[in-house]
């Protein structure tokens, strides 16, 4: 096989060299991104707290151990004092302490191992009851300002009761206290607490209730995280304030109660007013009332003086004199008005009388009589003239009539002969002998009988 000649002019790729710091940093980044948040349970050992306030310790089990660091901003919320040998649960992120090349757990949360299950149960019940509205702010009732009787539900032998009684007696002695004794820890605590709340609600002997218990671990306070007690508090007819544990302790009973106090002593301070503060408020109110009364009296005195001055200016006698003068003036004006009215009416009466006189029926009758007499005279004159004319015309007609009247002919000896039927007989041959005829004379008439007739020759 022929030998392979070396390639001239070709160089190997450069090597990527890591420094210790860089490699450690890369490992830290990989750990931070790869594992994320983890929960670790183990035994606490090698605990130390330098002046910076940070905590450094180890978690170990039978086969391994893990170095841990918990910075001050996180460890202030831990509710217990770490001690060697304690079984704990830590939540945090895996990182690398580059100065020594050691990986460690940066702890964000630390709790005792036995507490974890209880806290999970607490969170589950809290979510459930919140969804049902048991924590709603609108259903919470205000505490009475001056309660006459305060009910305390707590252990009769606990220090919490003594603190509550001392504070109530010191702050507000008038308030009576009624104690509902009940165990606050152990298996019998929950039924007893529920029964005490229901009894206080049904009896309505108090104005407000205090549910109190001193401090302790989460297990010691677990009776106040029971769902039955929460529902009893929600159904209670009286305002209820809870004072369970220390200020950092929160229970379900605190969330359901109308008011939550950090401690039993705090509950006693919230439920009653401070006697000294009340006396001071009463004193300030009295001073304000006195000052207000004095100002009101001064104002009333000023108003009274002004009223007296106005009254002096407007005295009834002065007003009466003014009214008398006004009455005289009005009387004079009334007399003048009445006289003017009478004069006006008199003038109107005279004018009316004159018009009535001018249109009186007597004048009409006199004028009518004059017209009648004139017309009567004219009528009589006219009648006389008419009668004279008619008489003259009648005489003329009479003379004319007499001239042509048959009676005039008769007066000259002639007669008008008529037959029995009244017909004028002008022909003698028309009448037979013995026929009755009538002859009309100038005066009277004659009845005759024809005895014969003669013929005209």
C-alpha positions in Angstrom: 0.0 0.0 0.0 1.5 3.3 -1.0 2.0 5.8 1.8 -0.4 8.6 2.0 1.4 11.9 1.6 0.8 14.6 4.1 -1.6 17.3 2.9 0.3 20.5 2.9 -1.5 23.7 3.6 -4.4 22.1 5.6 -4.8 23.0 9.4 -6.8 21.2 12.1 -10.0 23.1 13.5 -9.3 25.2 16.6 -10.1 23.6 19.9 -12.9 25.2 22.1 -11.2 25.4 25.4 -13.4 25.9 28.6 -12.1 27.6 31.6 -13.1 26.2 34.9 -15.3 29.2 35.6 -16.9 28.9 32.2 -17.6 25.2 32.5 -19.0 25.6 36.0 -21.2 28.4 34.7 -22.4 26.3 31.8 -23.2 23.5 34.2 -25.1 25.9 36.4 -27.2 27.2 33.5 -28.0 23.6 32.4 -29.1 22.6 35.9 -31.2 25.8 36.3 -32.9 25.2 33.0 -33.1 21.4 33.1 -34.7 20.7 36.5 -36.6 23.8 37.4 -38.4 23.9 40.7 -38.1 20.7 42.9 -39.4 19.6 46.2 -36.9 17.8 48.4 -37.5 16.1 51.8 -34.6 15.3 54.2 -33.1 15.7 57.6 -31.7 19.2 58.4 -28.0 19.4 59.5 -25.0 21.7 59.5 -27.3 24.7 59.9 -25.6 28.1 60.1 -26.8 31.8 60.0 -24.0 34.3 59.5 -24.4 38.1 60.1 -25.8 38.5 56.6 -29.0 36.8 57.8 -28.8 34.0 55.1 -29.2 30.4 56.1 -26.9 27.7 55.0 -27.5 24.0 55.8 -27.6 20.5 54.4 -30.4 18.1 53.7 -29.5 14.4 54.1 -30.9 11.0 54.1 -29.3 7.6 54.7 -27.3 7.6 51.4 -26.6 11.2 50.4 -26.6 14.8 51.4 -27.4 18.1 49.6 -26.0 21.5 50.4 -28.7 24.2 50.6 -28.8 28.0 50.8 -31.8 30.1 51.8 -31.4 33.9 51.5 -32.7 36.4 54.0 -35.5 37.7 51.8 -37.0 34.1 51.8 -36.3 32.8 55.3 -38.1 35.6 57.1 -41.4 33.9 56.2 -40.5 30.5 57.8 -42.8 29.8 60.7 -40.5 27.7 62.8 -36.9 27.7 64.1 -34.7 25.3 62.1 -32.8 22.8 64.3 -30.5 20.0 63.5 -32.2 16.6 63.1 -35.6 18.1 62.1 -37.3 16.5 59.1 -38.2 19.2 56.6 -39.5 19.7 53.1 -37.7 22.3 50.9 -38.8 23.8 47.6 -36.2 25.4 45.4 -34.0 25.3 42.3 -30.8 23.4 41.7 -27.8 25.7 41.0 -24.0 25.6 41.2 -21.9 27.5 43.7 -19.2 28.4 41.2 -16.5 29.3 43.8 -16.2 25.7 45.0 -17.8 23.9 41.9 -20.5 22.4 44.1 -24.1 22.1 43.2 -26.6 23.2 45.8 -30.3 23.8 46.3 -31.4 27.5 46.5 -34.4 27.1 48.8 -37.4 29.4 48.4 -39.8 27.7 50.8 -39.1 25.6 53.9 -41.6 23.7 56.1 -41.6 20.9 58.6 -42.3 17.6 57.0 -45.3 16.8 59.0 -46.9 20.1 58.3 -47.0 19.7 54.5 -50.1 17.5 54.4 -52.0 19.7 56.8 -51.2 22.8 54.8 -52.4 21.1 51.6 -55.6 20.2 53.3 -55.9 23.7 54.6 -55.5 25.1 51.0 -58.0 22.6 49.6 -60.7 23.5 52.2 -59.9 27.2 51.8 -60.6 27.0 48.1 -63.8 25.0 48.6 -65.3 27.3 51.2 -64.3 30.4 49.3 -66.1 29.1 46.2 -69.2 28.7 48.3 -69.0 32.3 49.5 -68.2 31.7 53.2 -65.4 34.3 53.1 -67.3 36.9 51.1 -66.8 40.4 52.5 -70.4 41.5 51.9 -71.7 39.0 54.4 -69.4 40.1 57.2 -71.2 42.1 59.9 -69.8 45.0 61.9 -69.1 44.6 65.5 -71.4 46.4 68.0 -69.8 49.6 69.2 -70.8 49.3 72.9 -71.6 45.7 73.6 -73.5 45.0 76.8 -72.4 41.4 77.1 -69.5 39.6 75.4 -69.4 35.9 74.9 -66.0 34.1 75.0 -65.7 30.6 73.4 -62.4 29.2 74.7 -60.7 26.8 77.1 -61.5 27.8 80.7 -58.0 27.0 81.8 -56.0 28.6 79.0 -53.9 31.7 79.2 -56.0 33.2 76.3 -59.1 33.5 78.6 -57.1 35.3 81.3 -55.7 37.8 78.7 -59.2 38.4 77.3 -60.8 38.9 80.7 -58.0 41.3 81.8 -58.2 43.4 78.7 -62.1 43.5 78.8 -62.0 44.6 82.5 -59.4 47.2 81.9 -60.8 48.7 78.7 -64.5 48.5 79.2 -65.7 47.4 82.7 -69.5 47.9 81.9 -69.4 44.9 79.5 -70.5 41.6 81.1 -68.7 38.5 80.1 -70.3 35.1 79.4 -67.8 32.2 79.0 -68.7 29.1 76.9 -66.0 26.6 78.1 -64.8 24.2 75.5 -61.6 22.3 74.7 -59.5 24.0 71.9 -57.2 21.1 71.0 -57.5 17.4 70.5 -60.2 15.1 69.0 -63.0 16.5 71.2 -62.3 20.1 70.3 -64.2 20.4 67.1 -67.6 19.0 68.3 -67.3 21.0 71.4 -66.5 24.2 69.5 -69.3 23.7 67.1 -71.8 23.0 70.0 -70.6 26.2 71.8 -71.1 28.4 68.7 -74.5 26.9 68.0 -75.6 27.3 71.6 -74.4 31.0 71.7 -76.2 31.7 68.4 -79.5 30.1 69.5 -79.6 31.6 73.0 -78.7 35.1 71.8 -77.5 36.0 75.3 -74.6 38.2 74.0 -74.1 41.0 71.6 -70.8 39.6 70.2 -68.7 36.5 70.4 -65.0 36.0 70.7 -63.5 32.7 69.5 -60.1 32.5 71.2 -57.1 30.2 71.6 -53.4 30.9 72.3 -50.5 30.2 70.0 -49.2 26.8 69.0 -48.1 24.7 66.0 -50.3 24.0 63.0 -51.3 20.7 64.5 -52.3 22.4 67.8 -54.5 24.9 65.9 -56.0 22.3 63.5 -59.4 22.2 65.2 -60.0 25.8 64.0 -59.4 24.6 60.4 -62.3 22.1 60.5 -65.1 22.5 57.9 -67.8 21.8 60.6 -66.6 24.7 62.7 -66.4 27.0 59.6 -70.0 26.3 58.7 -71.2 26.8 62.3 -69.5 30.2 62.3 -71.0 31.1 59.0 -74.5 30.2 60.3 -74.0 32.0 63.6 -76.6 34.8 64.2 -74.2 36.9 66.3 -71.2 38.9 65.1 -68.1 36.8 65.8 -64.5 37.8 66.1 -61.7 35.2 65.9 -58.5 35.5 67.9 -56.6 32.3 67.3 -52.9 31.8 67.7 -50.3 34.4 67.0 -50.2 37.2 64.4 -48.6 34.9 61.8 -51.2 32.1 62.3 -54.1 32.0 59.9 -57.0 29.5 60.2 -60.2 28.8 58.3 -62.1 30.2 61.3 -60.3 33.5 60.9 -61.4 33.7 57.2 -65.1 32.9 58.0 -65.4 35.1 61.1 -66.8 38.6 60.7 -63.5 40.1 62.1 -60.1 38.5 62.5 -57.8 39.6 65.3 -54.1 38.6 65.4 -54.3 37.3 69.0 -56.9 36.7 71.7 -55.7 39.9 73.3 -56.2 41.7 70.0 -59.7 40.3 69.8 -60.6 41.7 73.3 -59.2 45.1 72.2 -61.3 45.1 69.0 -64.5 43.9 70.6 -64.9 46.7 73.2 -64.0 50.4 73.1 -61.2 51.8 75.3 -62.7 53.2 78.5 -60.2 56.0 78.6 -60.7 56.8 74.9 -64.5 56.8 75.6 -64.1 59.2 78.6 -61.8 61.4 76.5 -64.3 61.4 73.6 -67.1 62.2 76.1 -65.0 65.0 77.6 -64.3 66.4 74.1 -67.9 66.1 73.2 -68.9 67.8 76.4 -66.5 70.6 75.6 -67.8 70.9 72.1 -71.4 71.0 73.5 -70.5 73.6 76.1 -68.7 75.7 73.4 -71.6 75.2 71.1 -74.1 76.2 73.8 -72.1 79.3 74.6 -71.9 80.3 71.0 -75.6 79.6 70.6 -76.4 81.7 73.7 -74.2 84.5 72.5 -75.9 84.4 69.1 -79.3 84.2 70.8 -78.4 87.3 72.9 -77.3 89.2 69.8 -80.5 88.2 68.0 -82.6 89.1 71.1 -81.0 92.5 71.3 -81.6 93.1 67.6 -85.2 91.9 68.0 -85.7 94.3 70.9 -84.4 97.2 68.8 -86.6 96.2 65.9 -89.5 95.8 68.4 -88.9 99.3 69.8 -89.0 100.7 66.3 -92.0 98.6 65.4 -93.8 98.9 68.8 -97.5 98.0 68.7 -98.4 101.6 69.8 -96.4 103.0 67.0 -97.9 100.6 64.5 -101.4 101.3 66.0 -100.9 105.1 65.6 -99.8 104.5 62.0 -102.8 102.3 61.4 -105.1 104.9 63.0 -103.6 107.6 60.7 -104.0 105.2 57.8 -107.6 104.5 58.8 -108.4 108.3 58.9 -106.8 108.7 55.5 -108.8 105.8 54.2 -112.0 107.2 55.7 -111.4 110.5 54.1 -110.6 108.9 50.8 -113.7 106.7 51.2 -115.9 109.8 51.9 -114.5 111.6 48.9 -115.0 108.6 46.8 -118.5 108.2 48.0 -119.3 111.8 47.3 -117.8 111.6 43.9 -119.7 108.4 43.3 -123.0 110.1 44.4 -122.3 113.2 42.3 -121.5 111.0 39.3 -124.6 108.9 39.9 -126.7 112.1 40.3 -125.4 113.4 37.0 -126.1 110.1 35.4 -129.6 110.1 36.9 -130.3 113.6 35.6 -129.1 112.5 32.1 -131.2 109.4 32.3 -134.2 111.4 33.5 -133.8 113.8 30.7 -133.5 111.0 28.2 -136.5 109.3 29.8 -138.5 112.5 29.7 -137.6 113.0 26.1 -138.7 109.5 25.3 -141.8 109.5 27.7 -145.0 107.9 26.3 -146.9 111.1 27.2 -144.9 113.0 24.6 -145.4 110.2 22.1 -149.1 110.2 22.9 -149.4 114.0 22.5 -147.5 113.9 19.2 -149.7 111.0 18.1 -152.9 112.8 19.1 -151.7 115.9 17.2 -150.9 113.9 14.2 -154.3 112.1 14.6 -156.2 115.4 14.8 -154.4 116.8 11.8 -155.0 113.6 9.8 -158.7 113.5 11.1 -159.2 117.0 9.9 -157.6 116.3 6.6 -159.6 113.1 6.4 -162.9 114.9 7.1 -162.1 117.6 4.7 -161.1 115.1 2.1 -164.3 113.1 2.8 -166.4 116.2 2.5 -164.8 117.2 -0.8 -165.1 113.6 -2.0 -168.8 113.4 -1.0 -169.5 116.8 -2.7 -167.8 115.7 -5.8 -169.6 112.3 -5.7 -173.0 114.0 -5.0 -172.5 116.4 -7.9 -171.6 113.6 -10.2 -174.5 111.6 -8.9 -176.9 114.4 -9.6 -175.5 114.7 -13.1 -175.9 110.9 -13.6 -179.4 111.1 -12.1 -180.4 113.7 -14.6 -178.9 111.8 -17.4 -180.5 108.6 -16.2 -183.9 110.2 -15.8 -183.5 111.5 -19.3 -183.2 108.0 -20.8 -185.0 106.1 -18.0 -188.2 104.2 -18.9 -189.6 105.6 -15.7 -189.4 109.0 -17.2 -191.4 107.7 -20.2 -193.8 106.1 -17.9 -194.4 109.4 -16.2 -195.7 110.7 -19.4 -198.4 108.1 -19.5 -196.8 105.1 -20.9 -196.7 101.7 -19.4 -194.6 98.5 -19.6 -196.6 95.5 -20.2 -195.1 92.1 -19.2 -196.5 88.6 -19.4 -196.9 86.1 -16.7 -193.3 85.0 -17.3 -192.1 88.6 -16.8 -191.2 89.1 -20.4 -192.0 92.5 -21.9 -194.9 92.4 -24.4 -194.3 94.6 -27.4 -196.6 92.9 -29.9 -200.3 92.8 -29.2 -200.7 89.8 -31.5 -198.5 87.8 -29.2 -201.1 87.9 -26.5 -204.2 85.9 -26.6 -207.5 87.0 -25.2 -208.0 86.0 -21.5 -204.2 85.9 -20.8 -203.1 87.7 -17.7 -200.8 90.5 -18.1 -199.0 93.1 -15.8 -198.6 96.8 -16.6 -195.9 98.9 -14.9 -196.9 102.5 -14.5 -194.9 105.4 -13.4 -196.2 104.8 -10.0 -197.2 101.2 -9.2 -198.4 98.5 -11.5 -201.7 97.0 -12.7 -202.8 93.4 -13.2 -205.2 92.8 -16.1 -206.6 90.2 -18.5 -206.6 90.5 -22.2 -210.1 90.6 -23.6 -209.0 91.3 -27.2 -206.5 93.0 -29.3 -206.4 95.2 -32.4 -204.1 95.2 -35.4 -202.2 98.3 -36.3 -203.2 99.7 -39.7 
